[in-house]
Amino acid sequence: MTDAPLSCPRCGSEMKVIALIDPPQGEVIEKILRHCGLWRAPAPRPPPDLAGVVRDLDGCFSDSQAGSSDQPGELTFVDCIGSA
């Protein structure tokens, strides 16, 4: 038995390509896998990792990173949803 890409993993006999699906064909691939009983829905996306989130915004947007101020910085939030 060989590990060649076109050798059967069970018996080692030669396999042939009978079809080629060019991307993006996600719907076609899903339909084929569902028909064969091999489809697995993707897992839900986990929440973001908070380790890389900036928690201290003071000095984050300043021109100079040298020297830190004890004065709090100003953060402005603008909500544009529903504005005319």
mmCIF file of the C-alpha atoms, coordinates in Angstrom:
data_MODEL
# 
_entry.id   MODEL 
# 
loop_
_atom_site.group_PDB 
_atom_site.id 
_atom_site.type_symbol 
_atom_site.label_atom_id 
_atom_site.label_alt_id 
_atom_site.label_comp_id 
_atom_site.label_asym_id 
_atom_site.label_entity_id 
_atom_site.label_seq_id 
_atom_site.pdbx_PDB_ins_code 
_atom_site.Cartn_x 
_atom_site.Cartn_y 
_atom_site.Cartn_z 
_atom_site.occupancy 
_atom_site.B_iso_or_equiv 
_atom_site.pdbx_formal_charge 
_atom_site.auth_seq_id 
_atom_site.auth_comp_id 
_atom_site.auth_asym_id 
_atom_site.auth_atom_id 
_atom_site.pdbx_PDB_model_num 
ATOM 1  C CA . MET A 1 1  ? 0.000   0.000  0.000   1.00 0.00 ? 1  MET A CA 1 
ATOM 2  C CA . THR A 1 2  ? 1.347   3.447  -0.953  1.00 0.00 ? 2  THR A CA 1 
ATOM 3  C CA . ASP A 1 3  ? 0.552   6.943  0.267   1.00 0.00 ? 3  ASP A CA 1 
ATOM 4  C CA . ALA A 1 4  ? 0.347   8.410  -3.260  1.00 0.00 ? 4  ALA A CA 1 
ATOM 5  C CA . PRO A 1 5  ? -2.508  10.911 -3.694  1.00 0.00 ? 5  PRO A CA 1 
ATOM 6  C CA . LEU A 1 6  ? -4.224  8.781  -6.325  1.00 0.00 ? 6  LEU A CA 1 
ATOM 7  C CA . SER A 1 7  ? -3.974  5.472  -4.476  1.00 0.00 ? 7  SER A CA 1 
ATOM 8  C CA . CYS A 1 8  ? -6.862  4.030  -2.485  1.00 0.00 ? 8  CYS A CA 1 
ATOM 9  C CA . PRO A 1 9  ? -6.072  4.296  1.241   1.00 0.00 ? 9  PRO A CA 1 
ATOM 10 C CA . ARG A 1 10 ? -7.833  0.942  1.875   1.00 0.00 ? 10 ARG A CA 1 
ATOM 11 C CA . CYS A 1 11 ? -6.513  -1.351 -0.837  1.00 0.00 ? 11 CYS A CA 1 
ATOM 12 C CA . GLY A 1 12 ? -3.792  0.663  -2.600  1.00 0.00 ? 12 GLY A CA 1 
ATOM 13 C CA . SER A 1 13 ? -5.361  0.383  -6.065  1.00 0.00 ? 13 SER A CA 1 
ATOM 14 C CA . GLU A 1 14 ? -5.270  3.289  -8.483  1.00 0.00 ? 14 GLU A CA 1 
ATOM 15 C CA . MET A 1 15 ? -7.957  5.976  -8.157  1.00 0.00 ? 15 MET A CA 1 
ATOM 16 C CA . LYS A 1 16 ? -9.006  8.377  -10.916 1.00 0.00 ? 16 LYS A CA 1 
ATOM 17 C CA . VAL A 1 17 ? -10.313 11.936 -10.772 1.00 0.00 ? 17 VAL A CA 1 
ATOM 18 C CA . ILE A 1 18 ? -13.909 11.884 -12.010 1.00 0.00 ? 18 ILE A CA 1 
ATOM 19 C CA . ALA A 1 19 ? -14.878 15.469 -11.161 1.00 0.00 ? 19 ALA A CA 1 
ATOM 20 C CA . LEU A 1 20 ? -13.286 18.733 -10.155 1.00 0.00 ? 20 LEU A CA 1 
ATOM 21 C CA . ILE A 1 21 ? -15.124 21.500 -8.315  1.00 0.00 ? 21 ILE A CA 1 
ATOM 22 C CA . ASP A 1 22 ? -13.601 24.960 -8.729  1.00 0.00 ? 22 ASP A CA 1 
ATOM 23 C CA . PRO A 1 23 ? -14.035 27.421 -5.864  1.00 0.00 ? 23 PRO A CA 1 
ATOM 24 C CA . PRO A 1 24 ? -16.152 29.224 -4.848  1.00 0.00 ? 24 PRO A CA 1 
ATOM 25 C CA . GLN A 1 25 ? -18.707 26.434 -4.895  1.00 0.00 ? 25 GLN A CA 1 
ATOM 26 C CA . GLY A 1 26 ? -19.641 26.219 -1.208  1.00 0.00 ? 26 GLY A CA 1 
ATOM 27 C CA . GLU A 1 27 ? -23.296 25.452 -1.928  1.00 0.00 ? 27 GLU A CA 1 
ATOM 28 C CA . VAL A 1 28 ? -22.421 22.622 -4.316  1.00 0.00 ? 28 VAL A CA 1 
ATOM 29 C CA . ILE A 1 29 ? -19.921 21.120 -1.884  1.00 0.00 ? 29 ILE A CA 1 
ATOM 30 C CA . GLU A 1 30 ? -22.442 21.316 0.964   1.00 0.00 ? 30 GLU A CA 1 
ATOM 31 C CA . LYS A 1 31 ? -25.130 19.636 -1.180  1.00 0.00 ? 31 LYS A CA 1 
ATOM 32 C CA . ILE A 1 32 ? -22.798 16.767 -2.105  1.00 0.00 ? 32 ILE A CA 1 
ATOM 33 C CA . LEU A 1 33 ? -21.654 16.246 1.489   1.00 0.00 ? 33 LEU A CA 1 
ATOM 34 C CA . ARG A 1 34 ? -25.259 16.373 2.790   1.00 0.00 ? 34 ARG A CA 1 
ATOM 35 C CA . HIS A 1 35 ? -26.251 13.731 0.209   1.00 0.00 ? 35 HIS A CA 1 
ATOM 36 C CA . CYS A 1 36 ? -23.400 11.487 1.383   1.00 0.00 ? 36 CYS A CA 1 
ATOM 37 C CA . GLY A 1 37 ? -24.245 12.106 5.050   1.00 0.00 ? 37 GLY A CA 1 
ATOM 38 C CA . LEU A 1 38 ? -20.866 13.751 5.631   1.00 0.00 ? 38 LEU A CA 1 
ATOM 39 C CA . TRP A 1 39 ? -21.914 17.387 6.150   1.00 0.00 ? 39 TRP A CA 1 
ATOM 40 C CA . ARG A 1 40 ? -21.060 19.048 9.454   1.00 0.00 ? 40 ARG A CA 1 
ATOM 41 C CA . ALA A 1 41 ? -22.356 22.556 10.070  1.00 0.00 ? 41 ALA A CA 1 
ATOM 42 C CA . PRO A 1 42 ? -19.592 24.978 11.020  1.00 0.00 ? 42 PRO A CA 1 
ATOM 43 C CA . ALA A 1 43 ? -19.190 25.623 14.742  1.00 0.00 ? 43 ALA A CA 1 
ATOM 44 C CA . PRO A 1 44 ? -20.415 28.992 15.999  1.00 0.00 ? 44 PRO A CA 1 
ATOM 45 C CA . ARG A 1 45 ? -17.758 31.658 16.126  1.00 0.00 ? 45 ARG A CA 1 
ATOM 46 C CA . PRO A 1 46 ? -16.301 32.059 19.625  1.00 0.00 ? 46 PRO A CA 1 
ATOM 47 C CA . PRO A 1 47 ? -16.223 35.461 21.312  1.00 0.00 ? 47 PRO A CA 1 
ATOM 48 C CA . PRO A 1 48 ? -13.111 37.545 20.616  1.00 0.00 ? 48 PRO A CA 1 
ATOM 49 C CA . ASP A 1 49 ? -10.025 37.027 22.720  1.00 0.00 ? 49 ASP A CA 1 
ATOM 50 C CA . LEU A 1 50 ? -9.868  39.995 25.073  1.00 0.00 ? 50 LEU A CA 1 
ATOM 51 C CA . ALA A 1 51 ? -6.134  39.610 25.693  1.00 0.00 ? 51 ALA A CA 1 
ATOM 52 C CA . GLY A 1 52 ? -5.304  41.892 22.743  1.00 0.00 ? 52 GLY A CA 1 
ATOM 53 C CA . VAL A 1 53 ? -7.923  44.561 23.496  1.00 0.00 ? 53 VAL A CA 1 
ATOM 54 C CA . VAL A 1 54 ? -6.595  47.983 24.465  1.00 0.00 ? 54 VAL A CA 1 
ATOM 55 C CA . ARG A 1 55 ? -7.997  48.790 27.885  1.00 0.00 ? 55 ARG A CA 1 
ATOM 56 C CA . ASP A 1 56 ? -6.042  51.970 28.648  1.00 0.00 ? 56 ASP A CA 1 
ATOM 57 C CA . LEU A 1 57 ? -6.853  54.578 26.005  1.00 0.00 ? 57 LEU A CA 1 
ATOM 58 C CA . ASP A 1 58 ? -4.867  57.372 27.686  1.00 0.00 ? 58 ASP A CA 1 
ATOM 59 C CA . GLY A 1 59 ? -1.916  58.073 25.430  1.00 0.00 ? 59 GLY A CA 1 
ATOM 60 C CA . CYS A 1 60 ? -3.080  55.543 22.872  1.00 0.00 ? 60 CYS A CA 1 
ATOM 61 C CA . PHE A 1 61 ? -3.844  58.251 20.316  1.00 0.00 ? 61 PHE A CA 1 
ATOM 62 C CA . SER A 1 62 ? -1.331  60.849 21.445  1.00 0.00 ? 62 SER A CA 1 
ATOM 63 C CA . ASP A 1 63 ? 1.476   62.076 19.219  1.00 0.00 ? 63 ASP A CA 1 
ATOM 64 C CA . SER A 1 64 ? 4.147   61.073 21.719  1.00 0.00 ? 64 SER A CA 1 
ATOM 65 C CA . GLN A 1 65 ? 4.289   57.842 23.658  1.00 0.00 ? 65 GLN A CA 1 
ATOM 66 C CA . ALA A 1 66 ? 7.081   59.219 25.850  1.00 0.00 ? 66 ALA A CA 1 
ATOM 67 C CA . GLY A 1 67 ? 5.967   60.430 29.247  1.00 0.00 ? 67 GLY A CA 1 
ATOM 68 C CA . SER A 1 68 ? 2.551   59.566 30.531  1.00 0.00 ? 68 SER A CA 1 
ATOM 69 C CA . SER A 1 69 ? 0.078   62.031 31.911  1.00 0.00 ? 69 SER A CA 1 
ATOM 70 C CA . ASP A 1 70 ? -1.956  61.513 35.051  1.00 0.00 ? 70 ASP A CA 1 
ATOM 71 C CA . GLN A 1 71 ? -4.792  63.469 33.426  1.00 0.00 ? 71 GLN A CA 1 
ATOM 72 C CA . PRO A 1 72 ? -7.504  61.314 31.850  1.00 0.00 ? 72 PRO A CA 1 
ATOM 73 C CA . GLY A 1 73 ? -7.793  61.493 28.089  1.00 0.00 ? 73 GLY A CA 1 
ATOM 74 C CA . GLU A 1 74 ? -10.991 62.376 26.253  1.00 0.00 ? 74 GLU A CA 1 
ATOM 75 C CA . LEU A 1 75 ? -12.901 59.701 24.391  1.00 0.00 ? 75 LEU A CA 1 
ATOM 76 C CA . THR A 1 76 ? -15.752 60.753 22.109  1.00 0.00 ? 76 THR A CA 1 
ATOM 77 C CA . PHE A 1 77 ? -18.431 58.340 20.976  1.00 0.00 ? 77 PHE A CA 1 
ATOM 78 C CA . VAL A 1 78 ? -20.663 59.276 18.047  1.00 0.00 ? 78 VAL A CA 1 
ATOM 79 C CA . ASP A 1 79 ? -23.787 57.219 17.381  1.00 0.00 ? 79 ASP A CA 1 
ATOM 80 C CA . CYS A 1 80 ? -24.904 57.630 13.775  1.00 0.00 ? 80 CYS A CA 1 
ATOM 81 C CA . ILE A 1 81 ? -27.727 55.086 13.823  1.00 0.00 ? 81 ILE A CA 1 
ATOM 82 C CA . GLY A 1 82 ? -31.058 56.751 13.113  1.00 0.00 ? 82 GLY A CA 1 
ATOM 83 C CA . SER A 1 83 ? -29.595 60.176 12.404  1.00 0.00 ? 83 SER A CA 1 
ATOM 84 C CA . ALA A 1 84 ? -31.078 62.156 9.577   1.00 0.00 ? 84 ALA A CA 1 
# 
